Amino acid sequence: MRRWSLAGELLGEIVMPRRAAALLLIAISAAAGPADAGEREFERALGEFRKFHRAETQRSGIAGSSFYLVRDGRIVAADHLGEQDLEAHVPVDSRTLYHWASITKTMTGIAILQLRDRGLLALDDPVVRYVPELARVHNPFGDTDAITLRQLMSHSAGFRGGTWPWREHEWQPFEPRSWAQLEAMLPYTRVEFRPGSRFGYSNPGIVYLGQVIERLSGEDFEVYVDKNILKPLGMHSSYFDKTPPHLLRHRSHSYYIRDGKRVAAPFDVDTGVTVSNGGLNAPMPDMARYVAFLLGDPKRAAEYDLVLKRSSLEEMWRPQIAASEDFTQGRMAETTQSGLAFFIDRGRGVRFVGHNGDQNGFRAYLSLCPDQRAGTLLAFNTETRGVSNDRSNRGSAESRIALATDALCEALAR
């Protein structure tokens, strides 16, 4: 049987009448046209974003930044700008290790769902069942037994925002080293609002989840996540807190811009007992593997389900409570909702899922548009301004760049 192609006449495989060939070309063009137009629109949006990213990074004084776009399980764009170490003039590259701060919380949430799926807990269990010391907090709204794991995961449990209120002097720890320090603070900790009544971003709430993971698994949080998330996904250069010597040359320094000047932040810090809240360090390729897992791939379903089955992951993306009054988190918009360790939003017909991170001069953004099977990663080693709970956060250079990635998903949705 002969095969033919559009070039069949030239190849001599088959000769078609000119009229029939013309009609075929028109039909194929009509069928392929919209898809081709969509790809051209996407490529145009990607080109515009890359120019914007470069220009804003240079204009705002950011020392170094990286951007990855993952689509259908593949890295389709990878940009590295500036330097990871200004003094030594070490450029940012694919091996550069960024601090991902609160994006760690998404892995803490996945670990809780893993334990749930193994029958070790239920999301509506009271947290005091696993961390009985929390019964000592002052709760003017009733019994602390009413505070659930689900509320901790959705930041609606009523606990304060910051974990460690003391860091004015260099001799004070960056974060509390041990659980004993936090435990000593519990009798002086107050539940700030009625649990379940509203959203209130809480770092200590996620630290309490870290304790649940450790006590049920019998392993340190870092060990558990390395065994059950990092290694299964091939994230072999990812780790928590202090950098191992063999990776130290790739560790990015970090900076603050204060009063128009760029100053160095402490190098290679230890998040101590708050590691479940923000201790992750990783290079971009490792985080791209994480994004590919989050987006899913039917061909790799058996492999990915060993980490967390698809239905449980998508359960984490169901809205639990409105987060519209807190402009420090999520996509910083009136429409933001909190899921289970992820934030959810919509923009121009696109569903967004993700989390951001901000600690010690690093800013990081993970943003997925699952329906378009795409996701973006942005990391900055410079914080251009401090975070405050108001709409002005959208005006920082890092936020403007991160929010500009919306256009990529919107182009894919057309």
GUKE-523812 format. One record per residue (C-alpha): chain; x, y, z. Coordinates in Angstrom, 3 decimals, padded with zeros to 6 digits. Last residue first. Layout:
BEGIN
+------+----------+----------+----------+
! guba !        x !        y !        z !
+------+----------+----------+----------+
!    A !        X !        Y !        Z !
...
+------+----------+----------+----------+
END
This chain:
BEGIN
+------+----------+----------+----------+
! guba !        x !        y !        z !
+------+----------+----------+----------+
!    A ! -007.538 !  030.641 !  024.247 !
!    A ! -006.500 !  028.801 !  027.421 !
!    A ! -002.836 !  028.572 !  026.437 !
!    A ! -002.659 !  032.348 !  026.082 !
!    A ! -004.293 !  032.772 !  029.489 !
!    A ! -001.716 !  030.425 !  031.018 !
!    A !  001.134 !  032.517 !  029.645 !
!    A ! -000.569 !  035.806 !  030.499 !
!    A ! -000.746 !  034.803 !  034.153 !
!    A !  003.076 !  034.827 !  034.242 !
!    A !  002.814 !  038.606 !  034.660 !
!    A !  001.651 !  038.042 !  038.248 !
!    A !  005.098 !  036.732 !  039.140 !
!    A !  006.920 !  039.656 !  037.504 !
!    A !  004.712 !  042.219 !  039.196 !
!    A !  005.066 !  040.384 !  042.491 !
!    A !  008.866 !  040.393 !  042.369 !
!    A !  009.031 !  044.060 !  041.353 !
!    A !  006.766 !  045.099 !  044.217 !
!    A !  003.437 !  046.624 !  043.192 !
!    A !  001.232 !  043.680 !  044.106 !
!    A !  002.378 !  044.122 !  047.672 !
!    A !  000.627 !  047.506 !  047.603 !
!    A ! -002.672 !  045.693 !  048.090 !
!    A ! -002.156 !  045.503 !  051.840 !
!    A ! -000.769 !  043.166 !  054.476 !
!    A !  002.871 !  044.150 !  054.348 !
!    A !  005.885 !  042.345 !  052.885 !
!    A !  009.232 !  044.111 !  052.941 !
!    A !  010.683 !  045.618 !  049.786 !
!    A !  013.098 !  044.638 !  046.997 !
!    A !  013.737 !  041.149 !  048.323 !
!    A !  016.718 !  039.710 !  046.466 !
!    A !  017.605 !  036.102 !  045.651 !
!    A !  014.629 !  035.753 !  043.327 !
!    A !  012.914 !  032.535 !  042.247 !
!    A !  010.116 !  032.044 !  039.751 !
!    A !  008.495 !  028.759 !  038.836 !
!    A !  005.719 !  028.395 !  036.291 !
!    A !  003.112 !  025.738 !  035.601 !
!    A !  001.312 !  024.169 !  032.679 !
!    A ! -001.240 !  021.425 !  032.091 !
!    A ! -003.760 !  023.973 !  030.721 !
!    A ! -006.405 !  022.819 !  033.226 !
!    A ! -003.724 !  022.677 !  035.915 !
!    A ! -002.759 !  026.366 !  035.694 !
!    A !  000.030 !  026.208 !  038.245 !
!    A !  001.987 !  028.918 !  040.060 !
!    A !  005.020 !  028.417 !  042.302 !
!    A !  006.579 !  031.694 !  043.403 !
!    A !  009.769 !  032.435 !  045.346 !
!    A !  011.237 !  035.451 !  047.148 !
!    A !  014.542 !  035.196 !  049.005 !
!    A !  015.876 !  037.958 !  051.240 !
!    A !  015.686 !  035.959 !  054.478 !
!    A !  012.224 !  034.555 !  053.834 !
!    A !  009.364 !  034.938 !  051.352 !
!    A !  007.513 !  032.078 !  049.689 !
!    A !  004.610 !  031.825 !  047.283 !
!    A !  001.962 !  029.187 !  046.768 !
!    A !  000.008 !  027.723 !  043.891 !
!    A ! -003.189 !  026.953 !  042.050 !
!    A ! -004.635 !  029.068 !  039.244 !
!    A ! -007.871 !  028.421 !  037.356 !
!    A ! -008.059 !  030.330 !  034.070 !
!    A ! -011.160 !  032.089 !  032.710 !
!    A ! -009.678 !  035.558 !  032.812 !
!    A ! -008.213 !  035.046 !  036.290 !
!    A ! -009.175 !  032.523 !  038.923 !
!    A ! -007.665 !  031.771 !  042.317 !
!    A ! -006.598 !  028.924 !  044.553 !
!    A ! -003.997 !  028.843 !  047.317 !
!    A ! -002.321 !  025.623 !  048.429 !
!    A ! -001.714 !  023.990 !  051.846 !
!    A ! -005.281 !  022.609 !  051.866 !
!    A ! -007.279 !  025.182 !  049.910 !
!    A ! -007.256 !  028.884 !  050.636 !
!    A ! -009.166 !  031.244 !  048.403 !
!    A ! -008.006 !  034.338 !  046.526 !
!    A ! -010.661 !  036.547 !  044.869 !
!    A ! -009.753 !  039.784 !  046.635 !
!    A ! -006.205 !  039.417 !  045.334 !
!    A ! -002.748 !  038.784 !  046.747 !
!    A ! -002.015 !  035.761 !  044.566 !
!    A ! -001.456 !  033.586 !  047.604 !
!    A ! -000.198 !  035.423 !  050.656 !
!    A !  000.561 !  038.851 !  052.101 !
!    A ! -002.696 !  040.375 !  050.875 !
!    A ! -004.831 !  038.759 !  053.569 !
!    A ! -008.464 !  039.842 !  053.368 !
!    A ! -009.304 !  037.690 !  050.329 !
!    A ! -008.374 !  034.360 !  051.894 !
!    A ! -011.838 !  032.821 !  051.474 !
!    A ! -012.153 !  029.353 !  053.022 !
!    A ! -011.810 !  025.708 !  052.028 !
!    A ! -011.383 !  025.904 !  048.264 !
!    A ! -010.604 !  022.545 !  046.643 !
!    A ! -006.968 !  022.296 !  045.559 !
!    A ! -005.922 !  019.853 !  048.296 !
!    A ! -008.575 !  017.426 !  047.051 !
!    A ! -006.762 !  017.552 !  043.704 !
!    A ! -003.744 !  015.980 !  045.381 !
!    A ! -005.889 !  013.338 !  047.071 !
!    A ! -007.571 !  012.383 !  043.793 !
!    A ! -004.213 !  012.126 !  042.026 !
!    A ! -002.689 !  009.653 !  044.441 !
!    A !  000.251 !  010.878 !  046.446 !
!    A !  003.911 !  009.822 !  046.290 !
!    A !  003.356 !  006.269 !  045.027 !
!    A !  000.609 !  007.756 !  042.864 !
!    A !  003.305 !  009.589 !  040.901 !
!    A !  004.913 !  006.377 !  039.671 !
!    A !  001.626 !  004.673 !  038.763 !
!    A !  000.371 !  007.864 !  037.117 !
!    A !  003.456 !  008.356 !  034.954 !
!    A !  001.757 !  007.940 !  031.576 !
!    A ! -001.349 !  009.714 !  032.897 !
!    A !  000.811 !  012.762 !  033.707 !
!    A !  000.239 !  015.016 !  036.692 !
!    A !  000.368 !  018.783 !  037.194 !
!    A !  001.709 !  018.378 !  040.721 !
!    A !  004.258 !  015.792 !  039.598 !
!    A !  005.488 !  018.027 !  036.772 !
!    A !  005.748 !  020.910 !  039.259 !
!    A !  007.910 !  018.792 !  041.577 !
!    A !  010.163 !  017.794 !  038.700 !
!    A !  010.460 !  021.491 !  037.808 !
!    A !  011.481 !  022.104 !  041.422 !
!    A !  014.401 !  019.742 !  040.931 !
!    A !  015.415 !  021.515 !  037.722 !
!    A !  015.239 !  024.911 !  039.505 !
!    A !  017.696 !  024.123 !  042.271 !
!    A !  016.427 !  023.362 !  045.780 !
!    A !  016.295 !  024.625 !  049.365 !
!    A !  013.316 !  023.841 !  051.623 !
!    A !  013.088 !  025.084 !  055.231 !
!    A !  009.819 !  027.034 !  055.267 !
!    A !  007.032 !  025.853 !  057.576 !
!    A !  008.054 !  022.246 !  058.001 !
!    A !  011.515 !  023.556 !  058.985 !
!    A !  010.077 !  025.634 !  061.850 !
!    A !  011.957 !  023.532 !  064.420 !
!    A !  015.244 !  024.965 !  063.180 !
!    A !  015.041 !  027.280 !  060.172 !
!    A !  018.828 !  027.188 !  059.718 !
!    A !  020.380 !  029.954 !  057.631 !
!    A !  022.707 !  029.691 !  054.650 !
!    A !  023.938 !  033.292 !  054.526 !
!    A !  022.440 !  036.101 !  056.586 !
!    A !  021.072 !  038.832 !  054.271 !
!    A !  023.391 !  041.087 !  052.310 !
!    A !  022.514 !  044.731 !  051.683 !
!    A !  021.324 !  046.443 !  048.505 !
!    A !  020.731 !  050.145 !  048.925 !
!    A !  017.675 !  052.229 !  048.029 !
!    A !  016.582 !  052.678 !  051.628 !
!    A !  016.596 !  048.896 !  052.024 !
!    A !  017.069 !  046.412 !  049.211 !
!    A !  017.574 !  043.028 !  050.817 !
!    A !  019.950 !  040.329 !  049.678 !
!    A !  020.490 !  036.602 !  049.339 !
!    A !  023.451 !  034.331 !  048.665 !
!    A !  022.800 !  031.421 !  046.369 !
!    A !  024.140 !  028.006 !  047.236 !
!    A !  025.946 !  026.429 !  044.261 !
!    A !  029.399 !  026.348 !  045.881 !
!    A !  027.804 !  024.816 !  049.000 !
!    A !  026.571 !  021.696 !  047.210 !
!    A !  029.330 !  019.261 !  048.238 !
!    A !  029.502 !  020.872 !  051.687 !
!    A !  025.874 !  020.114 !  052.616 !
!    A !  023.725 !  023.269 !  052.811 !
!    A !  022.106 !  024.088 !  056.141 !
!    A !  018.291 !  024.131 !  056.057 !
!    A !  016.460 !  021.377 !  054.170 !
!    A !  017.520 !  019.521 !  051.049 !
!    A !  017.095 !  019.355 !  047.273 !
!    A !  019.883 !  018.140 !  044.970 !
!    A !  018.342 !  014.667 !  044.548 !
!    A !  014.846 !  015.763 !  043.576 !
!    A !  014.158 !  012.529 !  041.677 !
!    A !  010.440 !  012.511 !  042.494 !
!    A !  010.695 !  009.444 !  044.752 !
!    A !  013.738 !  011.051 !  046.460 !
!    A !  012.049 !  014.349 !  047.332 !
!    A !  008.588 !  013.164 !  048.387 !
!    A !  008.515 !  010.147 !  050.753 !
!    A !  012.121 !  009.609 !  051.771 !
!    A !  013.217 !  013.266 !  051.758 !
!    A !  009.918 !  014.306 !  053.329 !
!    A !  010.317 !  011.831 !  056.206 !
!    A !  013.964 !  012.650 !  056.807 !
!    A !  013.307 !  016.402 !  056.912 !
!    A !  010.345 !  015.984 !  059.255 !
!    A !  012.354 !  013.865 !  061.674 !
!    A !  011.084 !  010.294 !  061.789 !
!    A !  008.628 !  008.294 !  063.930 !
!    A !  006.002 !  008.616 !  061.218 !
!    A !  003.084 !  009.573 !  063.482 !
!    A !  005.112 !  011.801 !  065.796 !
!    A !  007.131 !  013.482 !  063.063 !
!    A !  004.167 !  014.202 !  060.817 !
!    A !  002.076 !  015.592 !  063.692 !
!    A !  004.990 !  017.792 !  064.749 !
!    A !  005.215 !  019.195 !  061.244 !
!    A !  001.512 !  019.963 !  061.456 !
!    A !  002.262 !  022.055 !  064.553 !
!    A !  004.893 !  023.922 !  062.510 !
!    A !  002.172 !  024.618 !  059.952 !
!    A !  000.026 !  026.342 !  062.601 !
!    A !  003.130 !  028.198 !  063.775 !
!    A !  003.328 !  029.924 !  060.379 !
!    A ! -000.243 !  031.155 !  060.408 !
!    A ! -002.108 !  032.969 !  057.648 !
!    A ! -005.488 !  034.033 !  059.072 !
!    A ! -008.602 !  032.977 !  057.183 !
!    A ! -012.044 !  033.124 !  058.785 !
!    A ! -014.566 !  031.437 !  061.100 !
!    A ! -012.966 !  027.987 !  061.268 !
!    A ! -011.397 !  028.572 !  064.656 !
!    A ! -012.857 !  031.623 !  066.428 !
!    A ! -010.197 !  034.308 !  066.332 !
!    A ! -006.768 !  035.043 !  067.831 !
!    A ! -006.111 !  031.821 !  069.732 !
!    A ! -003.649 !  033.022 !  072.367 !
!    A ! -000.143 !  031.784 !  073.070 !
!    A !  001.400 !  032.442 !  076.491 !
!    A !  000.740 !  028.905 !  077.782 !
!    A !  002.198 !  027.674 !  074.448 !
!    A !  005.540 !  029.526 !  074.640 !
!    A !  007.378 !  026.756 !  076.512 !
!    A !  006.258 !  024.309 !  073.819 !
!    A !  007.838 !  026.532 !  071.196 !
!    A !  011.212 !  026.360 !  072.918 !
!    A !  010.877 !  022.640 !  073.623 !
!    A !  010.186 !  022.059 !  069.920 !
!    A !  013.776 !  022.974 !  069.204 !
!    A !  015.949 !  025.469 !  067.352 !
!    A !  013.681 !  028.496 !  067.345 !
!    A !  014.246 !  030.560 !  064.178 !
!    A !  017.087 !  032.891 !  063.188 !
!    A !  018.514 !  032.442 !  066.654 !
!    A !  019.354 !  035.538 !  068.733 !
!    A !  023.019 !  036.496 !  068.835 !
!    A !  022.620 !  038.814 !  065.837 !
!    A !  020.061 !  040.942 !  067.661 !
!    A !  016.496 !  041.994 !  066.828 !
!    A !  015.206 !  038.496 !  066.144 !
!    A !  012.456 !  037.845 !  068.677 !
!    A !  008.793 !  037.235 !  067.693 !
!    A !  009.270 !  033.637 !  066.514 !
!    A !  006.363 !  031.847 !  064.894 !
!    A !  004.606 !  034.699 !  063.107 !
!    A !  000.988 !  034.764 !  061.899 !
!    A ! -001.030 !  034.066 !  065.033 !
!    A ! -003.208 !  030.989 !  065.504 !
!    A ! -006.932 !  031.056 !  064.692 !
!    A ! -007.377 !  027.648 !  063.056 !
!    A ! -008.314 !  029.026 !  059.609 !
!    A ! -004.950 !  028.707 !  057.875 !
!    A ! -006.266 !  026.043 !  055.445 !
!    A ! -003.874 !  023.308 !  056.621 !
!    A ! -004.352 !  024.229 !  060.286 !
!    A ! -008.119 !  024.156 !  059.841 !
!    A ! -007.928 !  020.709 !  058.238 !
!    A ! -005.812 !  019.430 !  061.132 !
!    A ! -008.621 !  020.425 !  063.474 !
!    A ! -009.167 !  022.917 !  066.306 !
!    A ! -012.255 !  021.838 !  068.251 !
!    A ! -010.181 !  020.120 !  070.934 !
!    A ! -008.982 !  023.642 !  071.841 !
!    A ! -012.251 !  024.030 !  073.746 !
!    A ! -013.958 !  027.404 !  073.554 !
!    A ! -013.542 !  030.799 !  071.962 !
!    A ! -011.224 !  032.353 !  074.545 !
!    A ! -008.540 !  029.799 !  073.648 !
!    A ! -005.395 !  030.210 !  075.722 !
!    A ! -002.899 !  027.579 !  074.639 !
!    A ! -002.223 !  024.676 !  077.017 !
!    A ! -004.216 !  022.105 !  075.004 !
!    A ! -001.494 !  022.484 !  072.374 !
!    A !  000.713 !  020.162 !  074.442 !
!    A ! -001.484 !  017.265 !  073.278 !
!    A !  000.155 !  017.248 !  069.809 !
!    A ! -001.412 !  014.198 !  068.112 !
!    A ! -004.906 !  014.192 !  069.610 !
!    A ! -004.443 !  017.917 !  070.284 !
!    A ! -004.727 !  018.476 !  066.509 !
!    A ! -008.393 !  017.520 !  066.591 !
!    A ! -009.215 !  015.080 !  063.784 !
!    A ! -011.038 !  016.600 !  060.815 !
!    A ! -008.256 !  015.705 !  058.390 !
!    A ! -008.314 !  012.065 !  059.456 !
!    A ! -005.206 !  010.238 !  060.685 !
!    A ! -003.054 !  007.124 !  060.297 !
!    A ! -005.106 !  005.419 !  057.580 !
!    A ! -002.357 !  005.363 !  054.955 !
!    A ! -004.293 !  007.918 !  052.891 !
!    A ! -004.291 !  010.252 !  055.889 !
!    A ! -000.543 !  009.851 !  056.346 !
!    A ! -000.002 !  010.734 !  052.689 !
!    A ! -002.414 !  013.649 !  053.031 !
!    A ! -000.327 !  015.028 !  055.923 !
!    A !  002.856 !  014.616 !  053.850 !
!    A !  001.238 !  016.474 !  050.940 !
!    A !  000.403 !  019.360 !  053.266 !
!    A !  003.986 !  019.534 !  054.521 !
!    A !  005.090 !  019.488 !  050.885 !
!    A !  002.858 !  022.487 !  050.135 !
!    A !  004.223 !  024.220 !  053.232 !
!    A !  007.743 !  024.125 !  051.773 !
!    A !  006.502 !  026.792 !  049.341 !
!    A !  006.862 !  028.899 !  052.482 !
!    A !  010.614 !  029.395 !  052.041 !
!    A !  011.871 !  028.254 !  048.633 !
!    A !  015.563 !  029.005 !  049.294 !
!    A !  017.438 !  028.921 !  046.015 !
!    A !  020.260 !  026.616 !  044.960 !
!    A !  021.953 !  027.531 !  041.705 !
!    A !  022.611 !  024.437 !  039.591 !
!    A !  020.641 !  025.699 !  036.567 !
!    A !  022.674 !  028.906 !  036.463 !
!    A !  023.041 !  032.183 !  038.359 !
!    A !  026.410 !  033.825 !  037.817 !
!    A !  029.172 !  033.870 !  040.440 !
!    A !  030.570 !  037.396 !  040.716 !
!    A !  032.507 !  036.635 !  043.943 !
!    A !  031.048 !  039.632 !  045.759 !
!    A !  027.680 !  039.495 !  044.016 !
!    A !  026.992 !  035.827 !  044.694 !
!    A !  024.048 !  034.192 !  042.902 !
!    A !  024.451 !  036.547 !  039.956 !
!    A !  022.236 !  037.904 !  037.198 !
!    A !  019.561 !  036.139 !  035.198 !
!    A !  018.758 !  032.483 !  034.587 !
!    A !  015.989 !  031.625 !  032.112 !
!    A !  014.467 !  028.222 !  031.407 !
!    A !  011.559 !  027.693 !  029.006 !
!    A !  009.865 !  024.503 !  027.766 !
!    A !  010.660 !  022.263 !  030.740 !
!    A !  008.616 !  019.143 !  030.066 !
!    A !  005.793 !  017.422 !  031.984 !
!    A !  003.032 !  018.674 !  029.717 !
!    A !  004.270 !  022.238 !  030.174 !
!    A !  006.829 !  023.477 !  032.671 !
!    A !  007.988 !  027.094 !  032.503 !
!    A !  011.080 !  027.985 !  034.467 !
!    A !  012.309 !  031.377 !  035.637 !
!    A !  015.461 !  032.240 !  037.572 !
!    A !  016.579 !  035.391 !  039.388 !
!    A !  019.729 !  037.109 !  040.591 !
!    A !  020.881 !  040.399 !  042.085 !
!    A !  017.546 !  042.228 !  041.964 !
!    A !  018.275 !  045.942 !  041.502 !
!    A !  014.761 !  046.968 !  040.473 !
!    A !  015.569 !  047.952 !  036.886 !
!    A !  017.626 !  044.844 !  036.129 !
!    A !  015.012 !  042.400 !  037.377 !
!    A !  012.217 !  044.431 !  035.772 !
!    A !  013.912 !  044.409 !  032.349 !
!    A !  014.757 !  040.703 !  032.401 !
!    A !  011.322 !  039.596 !  033.557 !
!    A !  009.595 !  041.922 !  031.089 !
!    A !  011.628 !  040.586 !  028.168 !
!    A !  010.865 !  037.022 !  029.219 !
!    A !  007.189 !  037.818 !  029.592 !
!    A !  006.965 !  039.308 !  026.110 !
!    A !  008.604 !  036.266 !  024.555 !
!    A !  006.297 !  033.901 !  026.423 !
!    A !  003.224 !  035.860 !  025.358 !
!    A !  004.344 !  035.750 !  021.706 !
!    A !  005.052 !  032.026 !  021.950 !
!    A !  001.577 !  031.462 !  023.427 !
!    A ! -000.104 !  033.508 !  020.708 !
!    A !  001.823 !  031.575 !  018.054 !
!    A !  000.758 !  028.322 !  019.709 !
!    A ! -002.870 !  029.408 !  019.672 !
!    A ! -002.643 !  030.432 !  016.032 !
!    A ! -001.238 !  027.018 !  015.163 !
!    A ! -004.077 !  025.355 !  017.045 !
!    A ! -006.650 !  027.563 !  015.328 !
!    A ! -005.145 !  026.925 !  011.881 !
!    A ! -004.690 !  023.158 !  011.997 !
!    A ! -008.216 !  022.212 !  010.946 !
!    A ! -008.622 !  025.037 !  008.448 !
!    A ! -005.162 !  024.385 !  007.046 !
!    A ! -005.945 !  020.683 !  006.646 !
!    A ! -009.165 !  021.425 !  004.786 !
!    A ! -007.563 !  024.047 !  002.542 !
!    A ! -004.669 !  021.713 !  001.723 !
!    A ! -007.087 !  018.919 !  000.867 !
!    A ! -009.103 !  021.165 ! -001.414 !
!    A ! -005.939 !  022.200 ! -003.235 !
!    A ! -004.825 !  018.590 ! -003.646 !
!    A ! -008.232 !  017.612 ! -005.050 !
!    A ! -008.130 !  020.514 ! -007.519 !
!    A ! -004.570 !  019.671 ! -008.571 !
!    A ! -005.356 !  016.031 ! -009.237 !
!    A ! -003.206 !  013.848 ! -007.080 !
!    A !  000.080 !  012.225 ! -008.034 !
!    A !  001.423 !  009.647 ! -005.612 !
!    A !  004.822 !  008.792 ! -004.173 !
!    A !  006.674 !  011.020 ! -006.673 !
!    A !  008.295 !  013.021 ! -003.895 !
!    A !  007.196 !  016.310 ! -005.446 !
!    A !  003.615 !  015.186 ! -005.888 !
!    A !  003.568 !  013.579 ! -002.465 !
!    A !  004.677 !  016.702 ! -000.613 !
!    A !  001.380 !  016.858 !  001.214 !
!    A !  001.965 !  013.246 !  002.083 !
!    A !  001.302 !  009.865 !  000.607 !
!    A !  001.765 !  006.256 !  001.556 !
!    A !  001.398 !  003.419 ! -000.952 !
!    A !  000.000 !  000.000 !  000.000 !
+------+----------+----------+----------+
END
